[in-house]
């Protein structure tokens, strides 16, 4: 199973609770903000983006601002052009996302001892665009690095940033095939 962003968090839960249904797991940039070197700054920037979106257009606008924060403007625009229906569906689910999903996702952090016990063959990935410690998205790299160490799994770089399945689909497939 390939899980990216919040999908990597859901995949974490699956690997911990139902490893019997997995033959392998690829975790792409699980957003565990709490383990990064600047969790307060990243959390404040996220809250500011959501707050600005709420002020400009309520929940649907806040979803767009959240996605722009999470993926970057360029990648959001790519996603919007590839699948406007998906983006609209996400915006339409803003109440559930901000009311139920995001609070739990933002506070969930797997126990390191549990991670060390995972026996599912695993790879942790981070976008090459997040490898620069001076870059805005470096915190994704830090979170992936922490997670890989906890699992005892390799940390590898994928093409692009946080949304390679939208921005670099062919390169991501070329990377995924040998891993799978």
CNS distance restraints for C-alpha pairs under 8 A (distance, minus, plus):
assign (resid   1 and name CA) (resid  11 and name CA) 7.63 0.50 0.50
assign (resid   1 and name CA) (resid  22 and name CA) 7.17 0.50 0.50
assign (resid   1 and name CA) (resid  23 and name CA) 7.99 0.50 0.50
assign (resid   1 and name CA) (resid  24 and name CA) 6.32 0.50 0.50
assign (resid   1 and name CA) (resid  25 and name CA) 4.95 0.50 0.50
assign (resid   1 and name CA) (resid  26 and name CA) 6.13 0.50 0.50
assign (resid   2 and name CA) (resid   7 and name CA) 7.97 0.50 0.50
assign (resid   2 and name CA) (resid   8 and name CA) 7.53 0.50 0.50
assign (resid   2 and name CA) (resid  11 and name CA) 7.94 0.50 0.50
assign (resid   2 and name CA) (resid  25 and name CA) 6.09 0.50 0.50
assign (resid   2 and name CA) (resid  26 and name CA) 4.70 0.50 0.50
assign (resid   2 and name CA) (resid  27 and name CA) 6.20 0.50 0.50
assign (resid   2 and name CA) (resid  28 and name CA) 7.38 0.50 0.50
assign (resid   3 and name CA) (resid   7 and name CA) 4.32 0.50 0.50
assign (resid   3 and name CA) (resid   8 and name CA) 4.13 0.50 0.50
assign (resid   3 and name CA) (resid   9 and name CA) 7.60 0.50 0.50
assign (resid   3 and name CA) (resid  10 and name CA) 7.49 0.50 0.50
assign (resid   3 and name CA) (resid  11 and name CA) 5.93 0.50 0.50
assign (resid   3 and name CA) (resid  25 and name CA) 7.76 0.50 0.50
assign (resid   3 and name CA) (resid  26 and name CA) 6.25 0.50 0.50
assign (resid   3 and name CA) (resid  27 and name CA) 5.22 0.50 0.50
assign (resid   3 and name CA) (resid  28 and name CA) 5.99 0.50 0.50
assign (resid   4 and name CA) (resid   8 and name CA) 4.81 0.50 0.50
assign (resid   4 and name CA) (resid  27 and name CA) 6.14 0.50 0.50
assign (resid   4 and name CA) (resid  28 and name CA) 4.45 0.50 0.50
assign (resid   4 and name CA) (resid  29 and name CA) 6.14 0.50 0.50
assign (resid   4 and name CA) (resid  30 and name CA) 6.67 0.50 0.50
assign (resid   4 and name CA) (resid 162 and name CA) 7.94 0.50 0.50
assign (resid   4 and name CA) (resid 163 and name CA) 7.90 0.50 0.50
assign (resid   5 and name CA) (resid   9 and name CA) 6.90 0.50 0.50
assign (resid   5 and name CA) (resid  28 and name CA) 6.22 0.50 0.50
assign (resid   5 and name CA) (resid  29 and name CA) 5.36 0.50 0.50
assign (resid   5 and name CA) (resid  30 and name CA) 4.80 0.50 0.50
assign (resid   5 and name CA) (resid  31 and name CA) 5.84 0.50 0.50
assign (resid   5 and name CA) (resid 162 and name CA) 7.38 0.50 0.50
assign (resid   6 and name CA) (resid  10 and name CA) 6.36 0.50 0.50
assign (resid   6 and name CA) (resid  30 and name CA) 6.39 0.50 0.50
assign (resid   6 and name CA) (resid  31 and name CA) 6.86 0.50 0.50
assign (resid   6 and name CA) (resid 105 and name CA) 7.11 0.50 0.50
assign (resid   7 and name CA) (resid  11 and name CA) 6.02 0.50 0.50
assign (resid   7 and name CA) (resid  30 and name CA) 7.69 0.50 0.50
assign (resid   8 and name CA) (resid  12 and name CA) 6.07 0.50 0.50
assign (resid   8 and name CA) (resid  26 and name CA) 7.85 0.50 0.50
assign (resid   8 and name CA) (resid  27 and name CA) 4.93 0.50 0.50
assign (resid   8 and name CA) (resid  28 and name CA) 6.07 0.50 0.50
assign (resid   8 and name CA) (resid  29 and name CA) 7.03 0.50 0.50
assign (resid   8 and name CA) (resid  30 and name CA) 5.02 0.50 0.50
assign (resid   9 and name CA) (resid  13 and name CA) 6.53 0.50 0.50
assign (resid   9 and name CA) (resid  30 and name CA) 5.82 0.50 0.50
assign (resid   9 and name CA) (resid  31 and name CA) 7.62 0.50 0.50
assign (resid   9 and name CA) (resid 105 and name CA) 7.42 0.50 0.50
assign (resid  10 and name CA) (resid  14 and name CA) 6.37 0.50 0.50
assign (resid  11 and name CA) (resid  15 and name CA) 6.05 0.50 0.50
assign (resid  11 and name CA) (resid  25 and name CA) 7.51 0.50 0.50
assign (resid  11 and name CA) (resid  27 and name CA) 7.29 0.50 0.50
assign (resid  12 and name CA) (resid  16 and name CA) 6.15 0.50 0.50
assign (resid  12 and name CA) (resid  27 and name CA) 7.93 0.50 0.50
assign (resid  12 and name CA) (resid 110 and name CA) 7.79 0.50 0.50
assign (resid  13 and name CA) (resid  17 and name CA) 5.94 0.50 0.50
assign (resid  13 and name CA) (resid  18 and name CA) 7.94 0.50 0.50
assign (resid  14 and name CA) (resid  18 and name CA) 5.16 0.50 0.50
assign (resid  14 and name CA) (resid  19 and name CA) 6.47 0.50 0.50
assign (resid  15 and name CA) (resid  19 and name CA) 4.63 0.50 0.50
assign (resid  15 and name CA) (resid  22 and name CA) 7.26 0.50 0.50
assign (resid  15 and name CA) (resid  25 and name CA) 7.75 0.50 0.50
assign (resid  15 and name CA) (resid 118 and name CA) 6.81 0.50 0.50
assign (resid  15 and name CA) (resid 120 and name CA) 6.95 0.50 0.50
assign (resid  16 and name CA) (resid 114 and name CA) 7.09 0.50 0.50
assign (resid  16 and name CA) (resid 115 and name CA) 7.38 0.50 0.50
assign (resid  16 and name CA) (resid 118 and name CA) 6.46 0.50 0.50
assign (resid  18 and name CA) (resid  22 and name CA) 7.64 0.50 0.50
assign (resid  19 and name CA) (resid 118 and name CA) 7.77 0.50 0.50
assign (resid  19 and name CA) (resid 119 and name CA) 7.74 0.50 0.50
assign (resid  19 and name CA) (resid 120 and name CA) 6.37 0.50 0.50
assign (resid  22 and name CA) (resid 120 and name CA) 6.87 0.50 0.50
assign (resid  23 and name CA) (resid 120 and name CA) 6.58 0.50 0.50
assign (resid  23 and name CA) (resid 121 and name CA) 7.01 0.50 0.50
assign (resid  24 and name CA) (resid 120 and name CA) 5.54 0.50 0.50
assign (resid  24 and name CA) (resid 121 and name CA) 4.77 0.50 0.50
assign (resid  24 and name CA) (resid 122 and name CA) 5.69 0.50 0.50
assign (resid  24 and name CA) (resid 180 and name CA) 7.94 0.50 0.50
assign (resid  25 and name CA) (resid 120 and name CA) 6.86 0.50 0.50
assign (resid  25 and name CA) (resid 121 and name CA) 6.35 0.50 0.50
assign (resid  25 and name CA) (resid 122 and name CA) 4.72 0.50 0.50
assign (resid  25 and name CA) (resid 123 and name CA) 6.45 0.50 0.50
assign (resid  26 and name CA) (resid 122 and name CA) 5.75 0.50 0.50
assign (resid  26 and name CA) (resid 123 and name CA) 4.88 0.50 0.50
assign (resid  26 and name CA) (resid 124 and name CA) 5.79 0.50 0.50
assign (resid  26 and name CA) (resid 125 and name CA) 7.15 0.50 0.50
assign (resid  27 and name CA) (resid 122 and name CA) 7.60 0.50 0.50
assign (resid  27 and name CA) (resid 123 and name CA) 6.32 0.50 0.50
assign (resid  27 and name CA) (resid 124 and name CA) 4.75 0.50 0.50
assign (resid  27 and name CA) (resid 125 and name CA) 6.03 0.50 0.50
assign (resid  28 and name CA) (resid 124 and name CA) 5.92 0.50 0.50
assign (resid  28 and name CA) (resid 125 and name CA) 4.59 0.50 0.50
assign (resid  28 and name CA) (resid 126 and name CA) 5.81 0.50 0.50
assign (resid  28 and name CA) (resid 144 and name CA) 7.58 0.50 0.50
assign (resid  29 and name CA) (resid 124 and name CA) 7.45 0.50 0.50
assign (resid  29 and name CA) (resid 125 and name CA) 6.07 0.50 0.50
assign (resid  29 and name CA) (resid 126 and name CA) 5.18 0.50 0.50
assign (resid  29 and name CA) (resid 127 and name CA) 7.53 0.50 0.50
assign (resid  29 and name CA) (resid 140 and name CA) 5.63 0.50 0.50
assign (resid  29 and name CA) (resid 141 and name CA) 6.98 0.50 0.50
assign (resid  29 and name CA) (resid 143 and name CA) 7.10 0.50 0.50
assign (resid  29 and name CA) (resid 144 and name CA) 5.45 0.50 0.50
assign (resid  29 and name CA) (resid 162 and name CA) 6.85 0.50 0.50
assign (resid  30 and name CA) (resid 140 and name CA) 7.25 0.50 0.50
assign (resid  30 and name CA) (resid 143 and name CA) 6.70 0.50 0.50
assign (resid  30 and name CA) (resid 144 and name CA) 6.19 0.50 0.50
assign (resid  30 and name CA) (resid 147 and name CA) 7.89 0.50 0.50
assign (resid  31 and name CA) (resid 140 and name CA) 6.17 0.50 0.50
assign (resid  31 and name CA) (resid 143 and name CA) 6.35 0.50 0.50
assign (resid  31 and name CA) (resid 144 and name CA) 7.82 0.50 0.50
assign (resid  32 and name CA) (resid  36 and name CA) 7.50 0.50 0.50
assign (resid  32 and name CA) (resid 106 and name CA) 7.47 0.50 0.50
assign (resid  32 and name CA) (resid 108 and name CA) 7.82 0.50 0.50
assign (resid  32 and name CA) (resid 109 and name CA) 6.69 0.50 0.50
assign (resid  32 and name CA) (resid 140 and name CA) 7.89 0.50 0.50
assign (resid  32 and name CA) (resid 143 and name CA) 5.45 0.50 0.50
assign (resid  33 and name CA) (resid  39 and name CA) 5.43 0.50 0.50
assign (resid  33 and name CA) (resid  42 and name CA) 7.09 0.50 0.50
assign (resid  33 and name CA) (resid  43 and name CA) 7.32 0.50 0.50
assign (resid  33 and name CA) (resid 106 and name CA) 7.60 0.50 0.50
assign (resid  33 and name CA) (resid 139 and name CA) 7.15 0.50 0.50
assign (resid  33 and name CA) (resid 140 and name CA) 7.86 0.50 0.50
assign (resid  33 and name CA) (resid 143 and name CA) 6.61 0.50 0.50
assign (resid  34 and name CA) (resid  39 and name CA) 5.21 0.50 0.50
assign (resid  34 and name CA) (resid 109 and name CA) 7.85 0.50 0.50
assign (resid  35 and name CA) (resid  39 and name CA) 7.01 0.50 0.50
assign (resid  35 and name CA) (resid 142 and name CA) 7.56 0.50 0.50
assign (resid  35 and name CA) (resid 143 and name CA) 6.05 0.50 0.50
assign (resid  35 and name CA) (resid 146 and name CA) 7.05 0.50 0.50
assign (resid  36 and name CA) (resid 139 and name CA) 5.82 0.50 0.50
assign (resid  36 and name CA) (resid 142 and name CA) 5.61 0.50 0.50
assign (resid  36 and name CA) (resid 143 and name CA) 5.82 0.50 0.50
assign (resid  37 and name CA) (resid 139 and name CA) 7.46 0.50 0.50
assign (resid  37 and name CA) (resid 142 and name CA) 7.64 0.50 0.50
assign (resid  38 and name CA) (resid  42 and name CA) 6.25 0.50 0.50
assign (resid  38 and name CA) (resid 139 and name CA) 7.64 0.50 0.50
assign (resid  39 and name CA) (resid  43 and name CA) 5.89 0.50 0.50
assign (resid  40 and name CA) (resid  44 and name CA) 5.95 0.50 0.50
assign (resid  41 and name CA) (resid  45 and name CA) 6.11 0.50 0.50
assign (resid  42 and name CA) (resid  46 and name CA) 6.16 0.50 0.50
assign (resid  42 and name CA) (resid 139 and name CA) 7.87 0.50 0.50
assign (resid  43 and name CA) (resid  47 and name CA) 6.12 0.50 0.50
assign (resid  44 and name CA) (resid  48 and name CA) 6.01 0.50 0.50
assign (resid  45 and name CA) (resid  49 and name CA) 6.18 0.50 0.50
assign (resid  46 and name CA) (resid  50 and name CA) 6.29 0.50 0.50
assign (resid  46 and name CA) (resid  66 and name CA) 7.02 0.50 0.50
assign (resid  46 and name CA) (resid  69 and name CA) 6.65 0.50 0.50
assign (resid  47 and name CA) (resid  51 and name CA) 5.93 0.50 0.50
assign (resid  48 and name CA) (resid  52 and name CA) 6.02 0.50 0.50
assign (resid  49 and name CA) (resid  53 and name CA) 6.24 0.50 0.50
assign (resid  49 and name CA) (resid  62 and name CA) 7.39 0.50 0.50
assign (resid  49 and name CA) (resid  65 and name CA) 5.55 0.50 0.50
assign (resid  49 and name CA) (resid  66 and name CA) 6.14 0.50 0.50
assign (resid  49 and name CA) (resid  69 and name CA) 6.67 0.50 0.50
assign (resid  50 and name CA) (resid  54 and name CA) 6.14 0.50 0.50
assign (resid  50 and name CA) (resid  62 and name CA) 4.93 0.50 0.50
assign (resid  50 and name CA) (resid  63 and name CA) 7.28 0.50 0.50
assign (resid  50 and name CA) (resid  65 and name CA) 5.91 0.50 0.50
assign (resid  50 and name CA) (resid  66 and name CA) 5.66 0.50 0.50
assign (resid  51 and name CA) (resid  55 and name CA) 6.16 0.50 0.50
assign (resid  51 and name CA) (resid  62 and name CA) 7.03 0.50 0.50
assign (resid  52 and name CA) (resid  56 and name CA) 6.16 0.50 0.50
assign (resid  52 and name CA) (resid  62 and name CA) 7.09 0.50 0.50
assign (resid  52 and name CA) (resid  65 and name CA) 7.52 0.50 0.50
assign (resid  53 and name CA) (resid  57 and name CA) 6.07 0.50 0.50
assign (resid  53 and name CA) (resid  58 and name CA) 6.43 0.50 0.50
assign (resid  53 and name CA) (resid  59 and name CA) 7.30 0.50 0.50
assign (resid  53 and name CA) (resid  60 and name CA) 7.94 0.50 0.50
assign (resid  53 and name CA) (resid  61 and name CA) 4.85 0.50 0.50
assign (resid  53 and name CA) (resid  62 and name CA) 3.74 0.50 0.50
assign (resid  53 and name CA) (resid  63 and name CA) 7.30 0.50 0.50
assign (resid  53 and name CA) (resid  64 and name CA) 7.26 0.50 0.50
assign (resid  53 and name CA) (resid  65 and name CA) 5.44 0.50 0.50
assign (resid  53 and name CA) (resid  66 and name CA) 7.87 0.50 0.50
assign (resid  54 and name CA) (resid  58 and name CA) 3.97 0.50 0.50
assign (resid  54 and name CA) (resid  59 and name CA) 5.67 0.50 0.50
assign (resid  54 and name CA) (resid  60 and name CA) 7.92 0.50 0.50
assign (resid  54 and name CA) (resid  61 and name CA) 6.26 0.50 0.50
assign (resid  54 and name CA) (resid  62 and name CA) 4.95 0.50 0.50
assign (resid  56 and name CA) (resid  61 and name CA) 6.67 0.50 0.50
assign (resid  56 and name CA) (resid  62 and name CA) 7.96 0.50 0.50
assign (resid  57 and name CA) (resid  61 and name CA) 4.91 0.50 0.50
assign (resid  57 and name CA) (resid  62 and name CA) 7.13 0.50 0.50
assign (resid  58 and name CA) (resid  62 and name CA) 6.13 0.50 0.50
assign (resid  59 and name CA) (resid  63 and name CA) 6.24 0.50 0.50
assign (resid  59 and name CA) (resid  91 and name CA) 7.06 0.50 0.50
assign (resid  59 and name CA) (resid  94 and name CA) 5.07 0.50 0.50
assign (resid  59 and name CA) (resid  95 and name CA) 6.51 0.50 0.50
assign (resid  59 and name CA) (resid  98 and name CA) 7.94 0.50 0.50
assign (resid  60 and name CA) (resid  64 and name CA) 6.71 0.50 0.50
assign (resid  60 and name CA) (resid  90 and name CA) 7.94 0.50 0.50
assign (resid  60 and name CA) (resid  91 and name CA) 4.26 0.50 0.50
assign (resid  60 and name CA) (resid  92 and name CA) 6.07 0.50 0.50
assign (resid  60 and name CA) (resid  93 and name CA) 7.76 0.50 0.50
assign (resid  60 and name CA) (resid  94 and name CA) 5.71 0.50 0.50
assign (resid  61 and name CA) (resid  65 and name CA) 6.32 0.50 0.50
assign (resid  61 and name CA) (resid  91 and name CA) 7.09 0.50 0.50
assign (resid  62 and name CA) (resid  66 and name CA) 5.96 0.50 0.50
assign (resid  62 and name CA) (resid  91 and name CA) 7.95 0.50 0.50
assign (resid  62 and name CA) (resid  94 and name CA) 7.69 0.50 0.50
assign (resid  63 and name CA) (resid  67 and name CA) 6.10 0.50 0.50
assign (resid  63 and name CA) (resid  90 and name CA) 7.03 0.50 0.50
assign (resid  63 and name CA) (resid  91 and name CA) 5.38 0.50 0.50
assign (resid  63 and name CA) (resid  94 and name CA) 6.22 0.50 0.50
assign (resid  64 and name CA) (resid  68 and name CA) 6.10 0.50 0.50
assign (resid  64 and name CA) (resid  87 and name CA) 7.93 0.50 0.50
assign (resid  64 and name CA) (resid  91 and name CA) 6.92 0.50 0.50
assign (resid  65 and name CA) (resid  69 and name CA) 6.11 0.50 0.50
assign (resid  66 and name CA) (resid  70 and name CA) 6.09 0.50 0.50
assign (resid  67 and name CA) (resid  71 and name CA) 5.73 0.50 0.50
assign (resid  67 and name CA) (resid  72 and name CA) 7.38 0.50 0.50
assign (resid  67 and name CA) (resid  76 and name CA) 6.53 0.50 0.50
assign (resid  68 and name CA) (resid  72 and name CA) 4.73 0.50 0.50
assign (resid  68 and name CA) (resid  73 and name CA) 5.03 0.50 0.50
assign (resid  68 and name CA) (resid  75 and name CA) 7.79 0.50 0.50
assign (resid  68 and name CA) (resid  76 and name CA) 5.62 0.50 0.50
assign (resid  69 and name CA) (resid  73 and name CA) 7.52 0.50 0.50
assign (resid  70 and name CA) (resid 162 and name CA) 7.33 0.50 0.50
assign (resid  71 and name CA) (resid  75 and name CA) 5.69 0.50 0.50
assign (resid  71 and name CA) (resid  76 and name CA) 5.99 0.50 0.50
assign (resid  71 and name CA) (resid 161 and name CA) 7.43 0.50 0.50
assign (resid  71 and name CA) (resid 162 and name CA) 5.46 0.50 0.50
assign (resid  71 and name CA) (resid 163 and name CA) 6.33 0.50 0.50
assign (resid  72 and name CA) (resid  76 and name CA) 6.07 0.50 0.50
assign (resid  73 and name CA) (resid  77 and name CA) 6.13 0.50 0.50
assign (resid  74 and name CA) (resid  78 and name CA) 6.32 0.50 0.50
assign (resid  75 and name CA) (resid  79 and name CA) 6.15 0.50 0.50
assign (resid  75 and name CA) (resid 163 and name CA) 6.73 0.50 0.50
assign (resid  75 and name CA) (resid 166 and name CA) 7.56 0.50 0.50
assign (resid  75 and name CA) (resid 167 and name CA) 6.34 0.50 0.50
assign (resid  76 and name CA) (resid  80 and name CA) 6.03 0.50 0.50
assign (resid  77 and name CA) (resid  81 and name CA) 6.13 0.50 0.50
assign (resid  78 and name CA) (resid  82 and name CA) 6.16 0.50 0.50
assign (resid  78 and name CA) (resid 166 and name CA) 6.78 0.50 0.50
assign (resid  78 and name CA) (resid 167 and name CA) 6.41 0.50 0.50
assign (resid  79 and name CA) (resid  83 and name CA) 5.87 0.50 0.50
assign (resid  79 and name CA) (resid  84 and name CA) 7.28 0.50 0.50
assign (resid  79 and name CA) (resid  87 and name CA) 7.65 0.50 0.50
assign (resid  79 and name CA) (resid 166 and name CA) 5.85 0.50 0.50
assign (resid  79 and name CA) (resid 167 and name CA) 7.51 0.50 0.50
assign (resid  80 and name CA) (resid  84 and name CA) 4.68 0.50 0.50
assign (resid  80 and name CA) (resid  87 and name CA) 6.25 0.50 0.50
assign (resid  82 and name CA) (resid 166 and name CA) 7.46 0.50 0.50
assign (resid  83 and name CA) (resid  87 and name CA) 6.63 0.50 0.50
assign (resid  84 and name CA) (resid  88 and name CA) 6.06 0.50 0.50
assign (resid  85 and name CA) (resid  89 and name CA) 6.05 0.50 0.50
assign (resid  86 and name CA) (resid  90 and name CA) 6.20 0.50 0.50
assign (resid  87 and name CA) (resid  91 and name CA) 6.20 0.50 0.50
assign (resid  88 and name CA) (resid  92 and name CA) 6.07 0.50 0.50
assign (resid  89 and name CA) (resid  93 and name CA) 6.33 0.50 0.50
assign (resid  90 and name CA) (resid  94 and name CA) 6.61 0.50 0.50
assign (resid  93 and name CA) (resid  97 and name CA) 6.08 0.50 0.50
assign (resid  94 and name CA) (resid  98 and name CA) 5.89 0.50 0.50
assign (resid  94 and name CA) (resid  99 and name CA) 7.94 0.50 0.50
assign (resid  95 and name CA) (resid  99 and name CA) 5.56 0.50 0.50
assign (resid  95 and name CA) (resid 100 and name CA) 7.92 0.50 0.50
assign (resid  96 and name CA) (resid 100 and name CA) 5.34 0.50 0.50
assign (resid  96 and name CA) (resid 101 and name CA) 6.47 0.50 0.50
assign (resid  97 and name CA) (resid 101 and name CA) 4.79 0.50 0.50
assign (resid  97 and name CA) (resid 102 and name CA) 5.72 0.50 0.50
assign (resid  98 and name CA) (resid 102 and name CA) 5.35 0.50 0.50
assign (resid  98 and name CA) (resid 103 and name CA) 6.89 0.50 0.50
assign (resid  99 and name CA) (resid 103 and name CA) 7.03 0.50 0.50
assign (resid 100 and name CA) (resid 104 and name CA) 6.81 0.50 0.50
assign (resid 101 and name CA) (resid 105 and name CA) 6.13 0.50 0.50
assign (resid 102 and name CA) (resid 106 and name CA) 5.79 0.50 0.50
assign (resid 103 and name CA) (resid 107 and name CA) 6.38 0.50 0.50
assign (resid 104 and name CA) (resid 108 and name CA) 5.96 0.50 0.50
assign (resid 110 and name CA) (resid 114 and name CA) 7.04 0.50 0.50
assign (resid 110 and name CA) (resid 115 and name CA) 6.88 0.50 0.50
assign (resid 111 and name CA) (resid 115 and name CA) 6.39 0.50 0.50
assign (resid 112 and name CA) (resid 116 and name CA) 6.22 0.50 0.50
assign (resid 112 and name CA) (resid 150 and name CA) 5.69 0.50 0.50
assign (resid 113 and name CA) (resid 117 and name CA) 6.55 0.50 0.50
assign (resid 113 and name CA) (resid 150 and name CA) 7.81 0.50 0.50
assign (resid 114 and name CA) (resid 118 and name CA) 6.76 0.50 0.50
assign (resid 115 and name CA) (resid 150 and name CA) 5.51 0.50 0.50
assign (resid 115 and name CA) (resid 151 and name CA) 5.06 0.50 0.50
assign (resid 116 and name CA) (resid 150 and name CA) 5.58 0.50 0.50
assign (resid 116 and name CA) (resid 151 and name CA) 5.03 0.50 0.50
assign (resid 116 and name CA) (resid 152 and name CA) 6.73 0.50 0.50
assign (resid 117 and name CA) (resid 151 and name CA) 7.63 0.50 0.50
assign (resid 118 and name CA) (resid 151 and name CA) 6.62 0.50 0.50
assign (resid 121 and name CA) (resid 153 and name CA) 8.00 0.50 0.50
assign (resid 122 and name CA) (resid 151 and name CA) 7.77 0.50 0.50
assign (resid 122 and name CA) (resid 153 and name CA) 5.84 0.50 0.50
assign (resid 122 and name CA) (resid 154 and name CA) 7.71 0.50 0.50
assign (resid 123 and name CA) (resid 148 and name CA) 7.43 0.50 0.50
assign (resid 123 and name CA) (resid 153 and name CA) 5.54 0.50 0.50
assign (resid 123 and name CA) (resid 154 and name CA) 5.48 0.50 0.50
assign (resid 123 and name CA) (resid 155 and name CA) 6.44 0.50 0.50
assign (resid 123 and name CA) (resid 156 and name CA) 7.38 0.50 0.50
assign (resid 124 and name CA) (resid 144 and name CA) 6.38 0.50 0.50
assign (resid 124 and name CA) (resid 145 and name CA) 7.89 0.50 0.50
assign (resid 124 and name CA) (resid 147 and name CA) 7.38 0.50 0.50
assign (resid 124 and name CA) (resid 148 and name CA) 5.59 0.50 0.50
assign (resid 124 and name CA) (resid 153 and name CA) 6.61 0.50 0.50
assign (resid 124 and name CA) (resid 154 and name CA) 6.16 0.50 0.50
assign (resid 124 and name CA) (resid 155 and name CA) 4.89 0.50 0.50
assign (resid 124 and name CA) (resid 156 and name CA) 6.33 0.50 0.50
assign (resid 125 and name CA) (resid 144 and name CA) 6.68 0.50 0.50
assign (resid 125 and name CA) (resid 155 and name CA) 5.56 0.50 0.50
assign (resid 125 and name CA) (resid 156 and name CA) 4.82 0.50 0.50
assign (resid 125 and name CA) (resid 157 and name CA) 5.45 0.50 0.50
assign (resid 125 and name CA) (resid 158 and name CA) 6.28 0.50 0.50
assign (resid 126 and name CA) (resid 130 and name CA) 7.00 0.50 0.50
assign (resid 126 and name CA) (resid 131 and name CA) 7.87 0.50 0.50
assign (resid 126 and name CA) (resid 140 and name CA) 6.96 0.50 0.50
assign (resid 126 and name CA) (resid 141 and name CA) 5.67 0.50 0.50
assign (resid 126 and name CA) (resid 144 and name CA) 6.33 0.50 0.50
assign (resid 126 and name CA) (resid 155 and name CA) 7.39 0.50 0.50
assign (resid 126 and name CA) (resid 156 and name CA) 6.38 0.50 0.50
assign (resid 126 and name CA) (resid 157 and name CA) 4.95 0.50 0.50
assign (resid 126 and name CA) (resid 158 and name CA) 5.89 0.50 0.50
assign (resid 126 and name CA) (resid 161 and name CA) 7.37 0.50 0.50
assign (resid 126 and name CA) (resid 162 and name CA) 7.61 0.50 0.50
assign (resid 127 and name CA) (resid 131 and name CA) 7.17 0.50 0.50
assign (resid 127 and name CA) (resid 141 and name CA) 7.54 0.50 0.50
assign (resid 127 and name CA) (resid 157 and name CA) 5.34 0.50 0.50
assign (resid 127 and name CA) (resid 158 and name CA) 4.75 0.50 0.50
assign (resid 127 and name CA) (resid 159 and name CA) 5.71 0.50 0.50
assign (resid 127 and name CA) (resid 160 and name CA) 5.24 0.50 0.50
assign (resid 127 and name CA) (resid 161 and name CA) 4.20 0.50 0.50
assign (resid 127 and name CA) (resid 162 and name CA) 6.08 0.50 0.50
assign (resid 127 and name CA) (resid 164 and name CA) 7.52 0.50 0.50
assign (resid 128 and name CA) (resid 157 and name CA) 5.27 0.50 0.50
assign (resid 128 and name CA) (resid 158 and name CA) 5.82 0.50 0.50
assign (resid 128 and name CA) (resid 159 and name CA) 5.70 0.50 0.50
assign (resid 128 and name CA) (resid 160 and name CA) 5.78 0.50 0.50
assign (resid 128 and name CA) (resid 161 and name CA) 6.27 0.50 0.50
assign (resid 129 and name CA) (resid 137 and name CA) 7.68 0.50 0.50
assign (resid 129 and name CA) (resid 159 and name CA) 7.61 0.50 0.50
assign (resid 129 and name CA) (resid 160 and name CA) 5.52 0.50 0.50
assign (resid 129 and name CA) (resid 161 and name CA) 4.94 0.50 0.50
assign (resid 130 and name CA) (resid 135 and name CA) 6.63 0.50 0.50
assign (resid 130 and name CA) (resid 136 and name CA) 7.67 0.50 0.50
assign (resid 130 and name CA) (resid 137 and name CA) 5.05 0.50 0.50
assign (resid 130 and name CA) (resid 138 and name CA) 4.70 0.50 0.50
assign (resid 130 and name CA) (resid 139 and name CA) 7.69 0.50 0.50
assign (resid 130 and name CA) (resid 140 and name CA) 6.65 0.50 0.50
assign (resid 130 and name CA) (resid 141 and name CA) 5.82 0.50 0.50
assign (resid 130 and name CA) (resid 161 and name CA) 6.18 0.50 0.50
assign (resid 131 and name CA) (resid 135 and name CA) 7.75 0.50 0.50
assign (resid 131 and name CA) (resid 138 and name CA) 5.99 0.50 0.50
assign (resid 131 and name CA) (resid 141 and name CA) 6.14 0.50 0.50
assign (resid 132 and name CA) (resid 138 and name CA) 6.08 0.50 0.50
assign (resid 133 and name CA) (resid 138 and name CA) 5.44 0.50 0.50
assign (resid 134 and name CA) (resid 138 and name CA) 7.07 0.50 0.50
assign (resid 137 and name CA) (resid 141 and name CA) 7.39 0.50 0.50
assign (resid 138 and name CA) (resid 142 and name CA) 6.41 0.50 0.50
assign (resid 139 and name CA) (resid 143 and name CA) 6.12 0.50 0.50
assign (resid 140 and name CA) (resid 144 and name CA) 6.12 0.50 0.50
assign (resid 141 and name CA) (resid 145 and name CA) 5.99 0.50 0.50
assign (resid 142 and name CA) (resid 146 and name CA) 6.21 0.50 0.50
assign (resid 143 and name CA) (resid 147 and name CA) 6.14 0.50 0.50
assign (resid 144 and name CA) (resid 148 and name CA) 5.99 0.50 0.50
assign (resid 144 and name CA) (resid 155 and name CA) 7.24 0.50 0.50
assign (resid 145 and name CA) (resid 149 and name CA) 6.20 0.50 0.50
assign (resid 145 and name CA) (resid 155 and name CA) 6.43 0.50 0.50
assign (resid 146 and name CA) (resid 150 and name CA) 6.24 0.50 0.50
assign (resid 147 and name CA) (resid 151 and name CA) 6.24 0.50 0.50
assign (resid 148 and name CA) (resid 152 and name CA) 5.81 0.50 0.50
assign (resid 148 and name CA) (resid 153 and name CA) 4.95 0.50 0.50
assign (resid 148 and name CA) (resid 154 and name CA) 6.11 0.50 0.50
assign (resid 148 and name CA) (resid 155 and name CA) 5.79 0.50 0.50
assign (resid 149 and name CA) (resid 153 and name CA) 6.46 0.50 0.50
assign (resid 149 and name CA) (resid 154 and name CA) 7.93 0.50 0.50
assign (resid 158 and name CA) (resid 164 and name CA) 7.44 0.50 0.50
assign (resid 158 and name CA) (resid 172 and name CA) 6.63 0.50 0.50
assign (resid 158 and name CA) (resid 175 and name CA) 7.01 0.50 0.50
assign (resid 159 and name CA) (resid 164 and name CA) 6.29 0.50 0.50
assign (resid 159 and name CA) (resid 168 and name CA) 6.52 0.50 0.50
assign (resid 159 and name CA) (resid 171 and name CA) 6.43 0.50 0.50
assign (resid 159 and name CA) (resid 172 and name CA) 6.24 0.50 0.50
assign (resid 160 and name CA) (resid 164 and name CA) 5.31 0.50 0.50
assign (resid 160 and name CA) (resid 167 and name CA) 6.83 0.50 0.50
assign (resid 160 and name CA) (resid 168 and name CA) 6.35 0.50 0.50
assign (resid 163 and name CA) (resid 167 and name CA) 6.22 0.50 0.50
assign (resid 164 and name CA) (resid 168 and name CA) 4.86 0.50 0.50
assign (resid 164 and name CA) (resid 169 and name CA) 6.15 0.50 0.50
assign (resid 164 and name CA) (resid 172 and name CA) 6.34 0.50 0.50
assign (resid 165 and name CA) (resid 169 and name CA) 4.68 0.50 0.50
assign (resid 165 and name CA) (resid 172 and name CA) 6.49 0.50 0.50
assign (resid 168 and name CA) (resid 172 and name CA) 5.95 0.50 0.50
assign (resid 169 and name CA) (resid 173 and name CA) 6.10 0.50 0.50
assign (resid 170 and name CA) (resid 174 and name CA) 6.19 0.50 0.50
assign (resid 171 and name CA) (resid 175 and name CA) 6.19 0.50 0.50
assign (resid 172 and name CA) (resid 176 and name CA) 5.96 0.50 0.50
assign (resid 173 and name CA) (resid 177 and name CA) 6.00 0.50 0.50
assign (resid 174 and name CA) (resid 178 and name CA) 7.53 0.50 0.50
assign (resid 175 and name CA) (resid 179 and name CA) 6.95 0.50 0.50
assign (resid 176 and name CA) (resid 180 and name CA) 5.97 0.50 0.50
